[in-house]
Amino acid sequence: MTTVQNTVLNILKSGNNVFITGSAGTGKTYLLNKFTFYLKSRKIMPTIVAPTGIAASHLRGQTIHSYFSLGIRSVIDDDYINSLLEKKHLQTRFSQLKILIIDEISMVSPEIFTSIDKILQAFKSNTLPFGGVQTILSGDFFQLPPISRVPSDKRFAWQSPSWKALNLKTCYLEEKFRQDDNVLINILDEIRSGSVSSNSYNILNTRFHKDLDIDFTPTKLYTHNIDVDRINIQELNKINNPSFTFKYKSEGTAKNIEKIFKSSLVLEKINLKKDAVVMFIKNNHDLGYVNGTTGTIVDFDKETKLPIVKTSNGSLIKISLEEWTMENESANVVAKVLQVPLKLAWAITIHKSQGMTLDSAEIDLSKTFEVGQGYVALSRIKNINGLRLMGLNNKALLVDPLILHIDDRIKAASKKASDEISAISAKKLQEIFEAYILSIDGLTDTDEIQKQELILKSEKKLVKRSSSPTHIQTKELIESSASVEELAKSRGMSKSTIINHLRILKEEDGELNLAKFLPDASTLSRIKEALVKIKERNTPDDFSEDGKTRLKPIYELLDGEVSYDDIRITLL
């Protein structure tokens, strides 16, 4: 780690609310991963959220709207907060929240930022900003701003009153690690300065329709969905394999169904083929994917006819239909859409690419409509030689003048924070670090921390070691594991992920004996009694389309006293 990175890490470890910024590729995500490892080795699990699924996937987080139950809202009132406070699963979720990390903060609107603050103050019963939770914000305001349906003078999270209230320590990173050539670095720096030289334009002109010296198809980045859709359909048509069509199923009024389609990525109809490049558009941590996970269809299940996807990290995932719902103000589901959670992904929008690192890319900026789009697109690649430019308009290399105006102030605030932490002695810093970890119930014993570090490192190696399907790797450890917890620890995965593996294995082999993983007799009896009651009352919303009992009504009938994991394992 560099001296600057160590300084930032010290500021984070001190328990401060922190804003980490800097140009694309300066190691913001790397630093957050370092801090996350530091926390996990002390048995503190940070909560990581981001405005889009792809951005969240970089740090294995989830979307802001999903975690904070915002639905399609940006602004919330007291009535809506009160309805959230009544939900037991949210009470549990927020009671466990100790540290909040929000990535790609430039894409978060001031309204959503304020809503997060209100929700946390309510659930934590604490009027301090964000309910007194240490909050870390990461992002670059030179990149894409939030998508706004209604024009507004205030577009950025820092324009929310909640931002100032957090009293953030600012850390501005300037050394670049993603780009490895000075040519591209200079072009990006000029874009950030608001003055792009004729020499930089001449260099970009040499990249027009340039043939790239690579043996794979480069990712195509476009400004508009319509161009992305056209390219993806063209690529699909090139594949000489049978096409499978998947049409949505729904419940609810046409008006509410339409709202679901407008507020999500789910498609009314999608054609898929073996060898198609796809992207997941829904989070399902149990099955091992999030909104933004990419992969290739390797087959279709012979019974369900649903796709089987090999993800970019080598995992095989059997697709199930996912559910998109709409709730009313009383938190009741009023509409539902069922569909495969996939979209074609040879080409993606620049908006969706934010946070990615690409070896090469074909980029079309001829229809740029938002400041920052060109900067984001060009900063995805490592080297100017990885660029094939298809078009460029007058707006492509512009950045927001408001951000240009405040950039020097952000740098000054960063220097002040750095000077303050550097003035503290190493011994005093360690005392501050330890006191903060104790205040959030973390480990401080050196031997225990070292044990946790070894476990975390071995878990990473275990995940990388095998290319066989992930649920088969779990099967190989069933005999030697006495409990789901032990099995999860051996695999370096969550209990819920392991239980999902067991479900898949049970479907593949009905004779597989999983009795030793069942909860204790008393818990088992309570779950079975709840199942009987649910079947007797026969409420349609308690059952999925295939007639199986949903988890939520069981959980609620048991007053939240039995975990979802115990319910899942009982239902196998």
KEKE-820027 format. One record per residue (C-alpha): x, z, y; residue number from 0. Coordinates in nm, 2 decimals. Example, Ala and Ser with C-alpha at 12.3 -4.5 7.8 and 13.67 -1.06 7.14 Angstrom:
<<1.23 0.78 -0.45> 0>
<<1.37 0.71 -0.11> 1>
//
This chain:
<<0.00 0.00 0.00> 0>
<<0.11 -0.07 0.36> 1>
<<0.16 0.21 0.61> 2>
<<-0.16 0.10 0.79> 3>
<<-0.36 0.11 0.47> 4>
<<-0.23 0.46 0.39> 5>
<<-0.33 0.57 0.74> 6>
<<-0.68 0.43 0.69> 7>
<<-0.70 0.60 0.35> 8>
<<-0.61 0.93 0.51> 9>
<<-0.88 0.90 0.77> 10>
<<-1.13 0.83 0.48> 11>
<<-1.01 1.12 0.27> 12>
<<-1.06 1.36 0.57> 13>
<<-1.44 1.33 0.55> 14>
<<-1.48 1.13 0.87> 15>
<<-1.75 0.87 0.93> 16>
<<-1.54 0.55 0.94> 17>
<<-1.58 0.19 1.06> 18>
<<-1.33 -0.04 0.88> 19>
<<-1.29 -0.38 1.03> 20>
<<-1.05 -0.68 1.06> 21>
<<-1.04 -1.05 0.99> 22>
<<-1.13 -1.20 0.66> 23>
<<-0.87 -1.13 0.38> 24>
<<-0.71 -0.82 0.55> 25>
<<-0.79 -0.60 0.25> 26>
<<-1.11 -0.42 0.35> 27>
<<-1.25 -0.44 0.00> 28>
<<-0.92 -0.34 -0.15> 29>
<<-0.91 -0.02 0.06> 30>
<<-1.27 0.07 -0.03> 31>
<<-1.18 0.02 -0.40> 32>
<<-0.88 0.26 -0.35> 33>
<<-1.10 0.52 -0.18> 34>
<<-1.37 0.48 -0.45> 35>
<<-1.10 0.54 -0.73> 36>
<<-0.98 0.85 -0.54> 37>
<<-1.33 0.99 -0.53> 38>
<<-1.42 0.91 -0.89> 39>
<<-1.10 1.08 -1.01> 40>
<<-1.24 1.39 -0.84> 41>
<<-1.58 1.33 -1.00> 42>
<<-1.75 1.22 -0.68> 43>
<<-1.96 0.91 -0.72> 44>
<<-1.99 0.72 -0.39> 45>
<<-2.30 0.51 -0.32> 46>
<<-2.22 0.15 -0.23> 47>
<<-2.47 -0.08 -0.07> 48>
<<-2.46 -0.42 0.11> 49>
<<-2.71 -0.65 0.28> 50>
<<-2.69 -0.92 0.01> 51>
<<-2.66 -0.91 -0.37> 52>
<<-2.33 -1.11 -0.37> 53>
<<-2.17 -0.88 -0.11> 54>
<<-2.28 -0.58 -0.31> 55>
<<-2.14 -0.72 -0.63> 56>
<<-1.78 -0.71 -0.49> 57>
<<-1.78 -0.34 -0.50> 58>
<<-2.03 -0.30 -0.79> 59>
<<-2.30 -0.18 -0.55> 60>
<<-2.66 -0.27 -0.48> 61>
<<-2.86 -0.41 -0.19> 62>
<<-2.96 -0.20 0.10> 63>
<<-3.33 -0.30 0.06> 64>
<<-3.33 -0.20 -0.31> 65>
<<-3.15 0.13 -0.28> 66>
<<-3.35 0.25 0.03> 67>
<<-3.68 0.11 -0.10> 68>
<<-3.73 -0.09 0.21> 69>
<<-3.91 -0.38 0.03> 70>
<<-3.93 -0.66 0.29> 71>
<<-3.93 -0.42 0.58> 72>
<<-3.67 -0.38 0.86> 73>
<<-3.86 -0.13 1.07> 74>
<<-4.03 0.17 0.92> 75>
<<-4.26 0.44 1.06> 76>
<<-4.32 0.81 0.97> 77>
<<-4.61 0.72 0.73> 78>
<<-4.39 0.50 0.53> 79>
<<-4.11 0.76 0.52> 80>
<<-4.37 1.02 0.40> 81>
<<-4.47 0.78 0.12> 82>
<<-4.11 0.76 0.01> 83>
<<-4.07 1.14 0.02> 84>
<<-4.34 1.17 -0.25> 85>
<<-4.15 0.96 -0.50> 86>
<<-3.96 1.18 -0.75> 87>
<<-3.71 0.92 -0.85> 88>
<<-3.61 0.88 -0.48> 89>
<<-3.59 1.26 -0.44> 90>
<<-3.34 1.26 -0.73> 91>
<<-3.15 0.96 -0.60> 92>
<<-3.10 1.09 -0.25> 93>
<<-3.03 1.45 -0.37> 94>
<<-2.72 1.31 -0.55> 95>
<<-2.60 1.10 -0.25> 96>
<<-2.28 1.25 -0.11> 97>
<<-2.09 0.95 0.03> 98>
<<-2.24 0.63 0.15> 99>
<<-2.04 0.30 0.18> 100>
<<-2.21 0.00 0.35> 101>
<<-2.02 -0.32 0.31> 102>
<<-2.06 -0.64 0.52> 103>
<<-2.20 -0.44 0.80> 104>
<<-2.20 -0.75 1.03> 105>
<<-2.50 -0.87 0.84> 106>
<<-2.70 -0.55 0.89> 107>
<<-2.95 -0.56 1.17> 108>
<<-2.99 -0.26 1.41> 109>
<<-3.34 -0.21 1.29> 110>
<<-3.23 -0.17 0.92> 111>
<<-2.94 0.05 1.03> 112>
<<-3.18 0.28 1.21> 113>
<<-3.42 0.28 0.92> 114>
<<-3.14 0.40 0.68> 115>
<<-3.06 0.68 0.92> 116>
<<-3.42 0.79 0.94> 117>
<<-3.46 0.78 0.56> 118>
<<-3.15 0.99 0.50> 119>
<<-3.24 1.25 0.76> 120>
<<-3.58 1.29 0.60> 121>
<<-3.46 1.32 0.24> 122>
<<-3.16 1.55 0.33> 123>
<<-3.38 1.76 0.56> 124>
<<-3.09 1.73 0.81> 125>
<<-3.12 1.60 1.16> 126>
<<-2.75 1.50 1.17> 127>
<<-2.68 1.12 1.17> 128>
<<-2.75 0.98 0.83> 129>
<<-2.85 1.33 0.71> 130>
<<-2.49 1.46 0.73> 131>
<<-2.37 1.22 0.46> 132>
<<-2.02 1.08 0.51> 133>
<<-2.08 0.72 0.60> 134>
<<-1.82 0.44 0.57> 135>
<<-1.90 0.10 0.73> 136>
<<-1.70 -0.21 0.65> 137>
<<-1.72 -0.56 0.79> 138>
<<-1.61 -0.81 1.05> 139>
<<-1.85 -0.89 1.34> 140>
<<-1.68 -1.22 1.39> 141>
<<-1.84 -1.32 1.06> 142>
<<-2.21 -1.39 1.00> 143>
<<-2.47 -1.19 1.20> 144>
<<-2.79 -1.07 1.04> 145>
<<-3.06 -1.34 0.98> 146>
<<-3.33 -1.27 1.23> 147>
<<-3.68 -1.42 1.21> 148>
<<-3.76 -1.31 1.57> 149>
<<-3.51 -1.37 1.85> 150>
<<-3.37 -1.05 1.99> 151>
<<-3.10 -0.94 2.25> 152>
<<-2.98 -0.68 2.00> 153>
<<-2.86 -0.84 1.68> 154>
<<-2.58 -0.61 1.55> 155>
<<-2.58 -0.27 1.38> 156>
<<-2.35 -0.13 1.65> 157>
<<-2.63 -0.18 1.90> 158>
<<-2.85 0.08 1.71> 159>
<<-2.85 0.43 1.86> 160>
<<-2.76 0.56 1.51> 161>
<<-2.42 0.38 1.53> 162>
<<-2.30 0.58 1.83> 163>
<<-2.45 0.91 1.69> 164>
<<-2.22 0.87 1.38> 165>
<<-1.91 0.93 1.60> 166>
<<-1.71 0.68 1.38> 167>
<<-1.34 0.66 1.35> 168>
<<-1.24 0.30 1.38> 169>
<<-0.98 0.13 1.16> 170>
<<-0.88 -0.23 1.26> 171>
<<-0.68 -0.41 0.99> 172>
<<-0.48 -0.71 1.11> 173>
<<-0.23 -0.80 0.83> 174>
<<-0.38 -1.08 0.61> 175>
<<-0.35 -1.09 0.23> 176>
<<-0.60 -1.35 0.12> 177>
<<-0.44 -1.65 0.30> 178>
<<-0.09 -1.74 0.19> 179>
<<0.00 -2.00 0.45> 180>
<<0.06 -1.97 0.82> 181>
<<-0.13 -2.29 0.90> 182>
<<-0.46 -2.16 0.79> 183>
<<-0.39 -1.81 0.93> 184>
<<-0.32 -1.96 1.27> 185>
<<-0.64 -2.17 1.27> 186>
<<-0.85 -1.86 1.18> 187>
<<-0.67 -1.65 1.45> 188>
<<-0.75 -1.92 1.71> 189>
<<-1.12 -1.92 1.61> 190>
<<-1.13 -1.54 1.65> 191>
<<-0.96 -1.58 2.00> 192>
<<-1.24 -1.82 2.11> 193>
<<-0.99 -2.10 2.18> 194>
<<-0.91 -2.35 1.91> 195>
<<-0.62 -2.58 2.00> 196>
<<-0.61 -2.96 1.96> 197>
<<-0.33 -2.91 1.70> 198>
<<-0.57 -2.71 1.48> 199>
<<-0.84 -2.97 1.51> 200>
<<-0.58 -3.24 1.41> 201>
<<-0.49 -3.03 1.10> 202>
<<-0.86 -3.00 1.01> 203>
<<-0.90 -3.38 1.06> 204>
<<-0.64 -3.44 0.79> 205>
<<-0.86 -3.25 0.54> 206>
<<-1.16 -3.48 0.58> 207>
<<-1.27 -3.60 0.24> 208>
<<-0.93 -3.50 0.10> 209>
<<-0.88 -3.53 -0.27> 210>
<<-0.77 -3.19 -0.40> 211>
<<-0.49 -3.16 -0.65> 212>
<<-0.69 -2.94 -0.89> 213>
<<-0.83 -2.98 -1.24> 214>
<<-1.17 -2.82 -1.18> 215>
<<-1.47 -2.88 -0.95> 216>
<<-1.43 -2.69 -0.63> 217>
<<-1.71 -2.47 -0.50> 218>
<<-1.93 -2.65 -0.25> 219>
<<-2.02 -2.45 0.06> 220>
<<-2.30 -2.58 0.29> 221>
<<-2.49 -2.44 0.59> 222>
<<-2.84 -2.52 0.47> 223>
<<-3.03 -2.45 0.15> 224>
<<-3.17 -2.81 0.15> 225>
<<-2.82 -2.95 0.10> 226>
<<-2.73 -2.69 -0.16> 227>
<<-3.05 -2.77 -0.35> 228>
<<-2.98 -3.15 -0.34> 229>
<<-2.63 -3.11 -0.48> 230>
<<-2.73 -2.87 -0.75> 231>
<<-3.00 -3.10 -0.87> 232>
<<-2.75 -3.39 -0.87> 233>
<<-2.51 -3.19 -1.09> 234>
<<-2.78 -3.08 -1.33> 235>
<<-2.89 -3.45 -1.38> 236>
<<-2.53 -3.54 -1.48> 237>
<<-2.55 -3.31 -1.79> 238>
<<-2.67 -3.50 -2.10> 239>
<<-2.84 -3.20 -2.26> 240>
<<-3.21 -3.12 -2.31> 241>
<<-3.39 -2.97 -2.01> 242>
<<-3.59 -2.64 -2.03> 243>
<<-3.85 -2.58 -1.76> 244>
<<-3.94 -2.22 -1.66> 245>
<<-4.25 -2.16 -1.44> 246>
<<-4.34 -1.83 -1.29> 247>
<<-4.62 -1.60 -1.40> 248>
<<-4.80 -1.38 -1.15> 249>
<<-5.06 -1.11 -1.08> 250>
<<-5.22 -1.05 -0.74> 251>
<<-5.37 -1.25 -0.46> 252>
<<-5.23 -1.59 -0.36> 253>
<<-5.14 -1.45 -0.02> 254>
<<-4.93 -1.16 -0.16> 255>
<<-4.77 -1.39 -0.42> 256>
<<-4.66 -1.62 -0.14> 257>
<<-4.51 -1.32 0.04> 258>
<<-4.30 -1.24 -0.26> 259>
<<-4.16 -1.60 -0.28> 260>
<<-4.09 -1.59 0.10> 261>
<<-3.90 -1.26 0.08> 262>
<<-3.69 -1.32 -0.23> 263>
<<-3.48 -1.58 -0.41> 264>
<<-3.72 -1.62 -0.70> 265>
<<-3.83 -1.98 -0.78> 266>
<<-4.17 -2.11 -0.87> 267>
<<-4.01 -2.35 -1.11> 268>
<<-3.66 -2.41 -1.24> 269>
<<-3.51 -2.66 -1.47> 270>
<<-3.21 -2.55 -1.68> 271>
<<-2.97 -2.71 -1.93> 272>
<<-2.69 -2.59 -2.15> 273>
<<-2.36 -2.61 -1.95> 274>
<<-2.55 -2.56 -1.61> 275>
<<-2.37 -2.34 -1.36> 276>
<<-2.60 -2.06 -1.25> 277>
<<-2.62 -1.75 -1.04> 278>
<<-2.83 -1.44 -1.10> 279>
<<-3.08 -1.35 -0.83> 280>
<<-3.18 -1.00 -0.93> 281>
<<-3.00 -0.68 -1.00> 282>
<<-3.00 -0.55 -1.36> 283>
<<-2.72 -0.31 -1.41> 284>
<<-2.84 -0.23 -1.77> 285>
<<-2.79 -0.59 -1.87> 286>
<<-2.47 -0.62 -1.68> 287>
<<-2.55 -0.84 -1.39> 288>
<<-2.63 -0.82 -1.02> 289>
<<-2.77 -1.05 -0.75> 290>
<<-2.47 -1.29 -0.71> 291>
<<-2.32 -1.28 -1.06> 292>
<<-2.23 -1.63 -1.16> 293>
<<-2.19 -1.79 -1.50> 294>
<<-2.27 -2.09 -1.73> 295>
<<-2.56 -2.14 -1.97> 296>
<<-2.41 -2.16 -2.32> 297>
<<-2.73 -2.18 -2.52> 298>
<<-3.10 -2.10 -2.53> 299>
<<-3.24 -1.82 -2.76> 300>
<<-3.41 -1.98 -3.06> 301>
<<-3.71 -1.74 -3.05> 302>
<<-3.77 -1.67 -2.68> 303>
<<-3.63 -2.01 -2.56> 304>
<<-3.47 -1.81 -2.27> 305>
<<-3.11 -1.89 -2.16> 306>
<<-2.80 -1.72 -2.28> 307>
<<-2.54 -1.70 -2.00> 308>
<<-2.17 -1.64 -2.02> 309>
<<-2.07 -1.48 -1.69> 310>
<<-1.75 -1.55 -1.50> 311>
<<-1.60 -1.22 -1.64> 312>
<<-1.67 -1.33 -2.00> 313>
<<-1.98 -1.13 -2.08> 314>
<<-2.27 -1.29 -2.28> 315>
<<-2.61 -1.21 -2.15> 316>
<<-2.94 -1.28 -2.32> 317>
<<-3.19 -1.35 -2.03> 318>
<<-3.52 -1.17 -2.01> 319>
<<-3.79 -1.24 -1.76> 320>
<<-3.75 -1.03 -1.45> 321>
<<-4.02 -0.88 -1.23> 322>
<<-4.05 -0.91 -0.85> 323>
<<-4.32 -0.69 -0.70> 324>
<<-4.48 -0.62 -0.37> 325>
<<-4.61 -0.27 -0.27> 326>
<<-4.86 -0.17 -0.01> 327>
<<-4.81 0.12 0.23> 328>
<<-4.93 0.36 -0.04> 329>
<<-4.65 0.24 -0.26> 330>
<<-4.89 0.08 -0.51> 331>
<<-4.80 -0.25 -0.66> 332>
<<-5.04 -0.52 -0.53> 333>
<<-4.86 -0.83 -0.65> 334>
<<-4.61 -0.93 -0.92> 335>
<<-4.41 -1.24 -1.01> 336>
<<-4.23 -1.29 -1.35> 337>
<<-3.96 -1.55 -1.38> 338>
<<-3.60 -1.60 -1.51> 339>
<<-3.36 -1.44 -1.27> 340>
<<-3.15 -1.75 -1.22> 341>
<<-3.08 -2.04 -0.98> 342>
<<-2.84 -2.33 -1.00> 343>
<<-2.50 -2.26 -0.84> 344>
<<-2.26 -2.56 -0.82> 345>
<<-2.32 -2.53 -0.45> 346>
<<-2.41 -2.22 -0.24> 347>
<<-2.48 -2.15 0.12> 348>
<<-2.20 -2.02 0.35> 349>
<<-2.42 -1.72 0.41> 350>
<<-2.41 -1.64 0.03> 351>
<<-2.03 -1.69 0.02> 352>
<<-1.95 -1.41 0.26> 353>
<<-1.70 -1.18 0.09> 354>
<<-1.59 -1.43 -0.17> 355>
<<-1.23 -1.55 -0.22> 356>
<<-1.20 -1.91 -0.34> 357>
<<-0.89 -2.11 -0.46> 358>
<<-1.05 -2.42 -0.32> 359>
<<-1.37 -2.54 -0.16> 360>
<<-1.56 -2.84 -0.04> 361>
<<-1.71 -2.74 0.29> 362>
<<-1.96 -2.92 0.51> 363>
<<-1.99 -2.78 0.86> 364>
<<-2.17 -3.09 1.01> 365>
<<-2.50 -2.90 1.04> 366>
<<-2.36 -2.56 1.16> 367>
<<-2.64 -2.38 1.34> 368>
<<-2.50 -2.02 1.37> 369>
<<-2.18 -1.89 1.53> 370>
<<-1.95 -1.76 1.27> 371>
<<-2.04 -2.00 0.99> 372>
<<-1.73 -2.21 1.02> 373>
<<-1.51 -1.90 1.04> 374>
<<-1.67 -1.75 0.73> 375>
<<-1.64 -2.08 0.53> 376>
<<-1.28 -2.15 0.62> 377>
<<-1.17 -1.79 0.56> 378>
<<-1.30 -1.81 0.20> 379>
<<-1.00 -2.02 0.09> 380>
<<-0.64 -1.90 0.04> 381>
<<-0.45 -2.21 0.16> 382>
<<-0.53 -2.51 0.38> 383>
<<-0.44 -2.73 0.08> 384>
<<-0.75 -2.59 -0.10> 385>
<<-0.98 -2.74 0.17> 386>
<<-1.19 -3.05 0.14> 387>
<<-1.38 -3.09 0.47> 388>
<<-1.69 -3.30 0.46> 389>
<<-1.81 -3.26 0.82> 390>
<<-1.76 -3.06 1.14> 391>
<<-1.99 -3.02 1.45> 392>
<<-1.93 -2.87 1.80> 393>
<<-2.07 -2.53 1.69> 394>
<<-1.87 -2.50 1.37> 395>
<<-1.57 -2.31 1.51> 396>
<<-1.75 -2.09 1.76> 397>
<<-1.78 -1.71 1.74> 398>
<<-2.02 -1.48 1.92> 399>
<<-1.90 -1.43 2.28> 400>
<<-2.03 -1.07 2.28> 401>
<<-1.80 -0.99 1.99> 402>
<<-1.51 -1.15 2.17> 403>
<<-1.59 -0.93 2.47> 404>
<<-1.57 -0.60 2.27> 405>
<<-1.28 -0.69 2.03> 406>
<<-1.01 -0.53 2.25> 407>
<<-1.22 -0.21 2.27> 408>
<<-1.25 -0.19 1.89> 409>
<<-0.87 -0.23 1.86> 410>
<<-0.81 0.04 2.12> 411>
<<-1.04 0.28 1.93> 412>
<<-0.85 0.20 1.61> 413>
<<-0.52 0.29 1.77> 414>
<<-0.66 0.62 1.89> 415>
<<-0.79 0.71 1.54> 416>
<<-0.45 0.61 1.39> 417>
<<-0.25 0.82 1.65> 418>
<<-0.48 1.12 1.59> 419>
<<-0.44 1.12 1.21> 420>
<<-0.06 1.05 1.23> 421>
<<-0.01 1.35 1.45> 422>
<<-0.13 1.58 1.16> 423>
<<0.14 1.71 0.93> 424>
<<0.14 1.61 0.56> 425>
<<0.08 1.97 0.45> 426>
<<-0.22 2.01 0.69> 427>
<<-0.36 1.68 0.58> 428>
<<-0.36 1.79 0.21> 429>
<<-0.55 2.10 0.31> 430>
<<-0.81 1.89 0.50> 431>
<<-0.85 1.66 0.20> 432>
<<-0.89 1.94 -0.05> 433>
<<-1.14 2.13 0.18> 434>
<<-1.35 1.82 0.21> 435>
<<-1.36 1.75 -0.17> 436>
<<-1.46 2.11 -0.23> 437>
<<-1.74 2.08 0.03> 438>
<<-1.90 1.80 -0.18> 439>
<<-1.84 1.97 -0.51> 440>
<<-1.55 1.76 -0.63> 441>
<<-1.24 1.84 -0.85> 442>
<<-0.93 1.98 -0.68> 443>
<<-0.74 2.09 -0.99> 444>
<<-0.43 1.85 -1.02> 445>
<<-0.43 1.84 -1.40> 446>
<<-0.80 1.76 -1.42> 447>
<<-0.77 1.49 -1.16> 448>
<<-0.48 1.33 -1.36> 449>
<<-0.70 1.33 -1.67> 450>
<<-0.98 1.16 -1.48> 451>
<<-0.74 0.90 -1.34> 452>
<<-0.62 0.82 -1.70> 453>
<<-0.98 0.78 -1.81> 454>
<<-1.06 0.55 -1.52> 455>
<<-0.76 0.33 -1.58> 456>
<<-0.82 0.31 -1.96> 457>
<<-1.18 0.21 -1.89> 458>
<<-1.06 -0.08 -1.69> 459>
<<-0.82 -0.19 -1.96> 460>
<<-1.09 -0.16 -2.23> 461>
<<-1.32 -0.39 -2.03> 462>
<<-1.05 -0.66 -1.99> 463>
<<-0.92 -0.64 -2.35> 464>
<<-1.19 -0.81 -2.55> 465>
<<-1.37 -1.15 -2.51> 466>
<<-1.64 -1.07 -2.77> 467>
<<-1.99 -1.01 -2.64> 468>
<<-2.01 -0.67 -2.47> 469>
<<-2.29 -0.53 -2.69> 470>
<<-2.09 -0.62 -3.01> 471>
<<-1.80 -0.42 -2.87> 472>
<<-2.04 -0.12 -2.84> 473>
<<-2.16 -0.18 -3.20> 474>
<<-1.80 -0.14 -3.33> 475>
<<-1.79 0.22 -3.19> 476>
<<-2.13 0.34 -3.31> 477>
<<-2.01 0.50 -3.63> 478>
<<-1.73 0.69 -3.46> 479>
<<-1.95 0.82 -3.18> 480>
<<-2.16 1.14 -3.21> 481>
<<-2.37 1.08 -2.90> 482>
<<-2.47 0.82 -2.64> 483>
<<-2.25 1.01 -2.39> 484>
<<-1.95 0.98 -2.62> 485>
<<-2.02 0.61 -2.68> 486>
<<-2.05 0.55 -2.31> 487>
<<-1.72 0.73 -2.24> 488>
<<-1.54 0.53 -2.50> 489>
<<-1.67 0.20 -2.36> 490>
<<-1.62 0.30 -1.99> 491>
<<-1.98 0.23 -1.91> 492>
<<-2.30 0.41 -1.80> 493>
<<-2.54 0.56 -2.05> 494>
<<-2.81 0.32 -1.94> 495>
<<-2.59 0.02 -2.01> 496>
<<-2.50 0.15 -2.36> 497>
<<-2.87 0.22 -2.43> 498>
<<-2.95 -0.14 -2.34> 499>
<<-2.67 -0.25 -2.58> 500>
<<-2.84 -0.05 -2.85> 501>
<<-3.17 -0.21 -2.77> 502>
<<-3.02 -0.56 -2.82> 503>
<<-2.84 -0.45 -3.14> 504>
<<-3.17 -0.31 -3.28> 505>
<<-3.35 -0.63 -3.20> 506>
<<-3.07 -0.82 -3.39> 507>
<<-3.07 -0.58 -3.68> 508>
<<-3.39 -0.39 -3.74> 509>
<<-3.22 -0.18 -4.01> 510>
<<-2.96 -0.04 -3.77> 511>
<<-2.98 0.35 -3.78> 512>
<<-2.97 0.50 -3.44> 513>
<<-3.13 0.83 -3.52> 514>
<<-2.83 1.04 -3.42> 515>
<<-2.86 0.91 -3.06> 516>
<<-3.22 1.04 -3.02> 517>
<<-3.29 1.33 -2.78> 518>
<<-3.35 1.68 -2.91> 519>
<<-3.67 1.75 -3.10> 520>
<<-3.86 1.91 -2.81> 521>
<<-3.78 1.63 -2.57> 522>
<<-3.87 1.37 -2.84> 523>
<<-4.20 1.54 -2.90> 524>
<<-4.29 1.54 -2.52> 525>
<<-4.21 1.17 -2.49> 526>
<<-4.43 1.09 -2.79> 527>
<<-4.72 1.29 -2.65> 528>
<<-4.69 1.11 -2.32> 529>
<<-4.70 0.78 -2.50> 530>
<<-5.02 0.88 -2.67> 531>
<<-5.18 0.98 -2.34> 532>
<<-5.08 0.65 -2.17> 533>
<<-5.22 0.45 -2.45> 534>
<<-5.55 0.65 -2.44> 535>
<<-5.60 0.60 -2.06> 536>
<<-5.51 0.23 -2.10> 537>
<<-5.42 0.16 -1.74> 538>
<<-5.31 -0.21 -1.71> 539>
<<-5.02 -0.13 -1.48> 540>
<<-4.87 0.10 -1.74> 541>
<<-4.79 -0.19 -1.97> 542>
<<-4.57 -0.50 -1.94> 543>
<<-4.69 -0.85 -2.01> 544>
<<-4.58 -0.83 -2.38> 545>
<<-4.78 -0.51 -2.42> 546>
<<-4.49 -0.26 -2.42> 547>
<<-4.53 0.07 -2.23> 548>
<<-4.34 0.08 -1.90> 549>
<<-4.08 0.35 -1.84> 550>
<<-4.22 0.47 -1.50> 551>
<<-4.56 0.60 -1.62> 552>
<<-4.39 0.80 -1.90> 553>
<<-4.13 0.94 -1.65> 554>
<<-4.41 1.04 -1.40> 555>
<<-4.63 1.19 -1.67> 556>
<<-4.34 1.41 -1.77> 557>
<<-4.30 1.52 -1.40> 558>
<<-3.95 1.37 -1.39> 559>
<<-3.82 1.64 -1.62> 560>
<<-3.71 1.39 -1.88> 561>
<<-3.45 1.13 -1.79> 562>
<<-3.51 0.76 -1.80> 563>
<<-3.22 0.74 -2.05> 564>
<<-3.39 0.97 -2.30> 565>
<<-3.71 0.78 -2.27> 566>
<<-3.53 0.45 -2.33> 567>
<<-3.35 0.57 -2.64> 568>
<<-3.67 0.71 -2.78> 569>
<<-3.85 0.37 -2.74> 570>
<<-3.58 0.18 -2.93> 571>
//
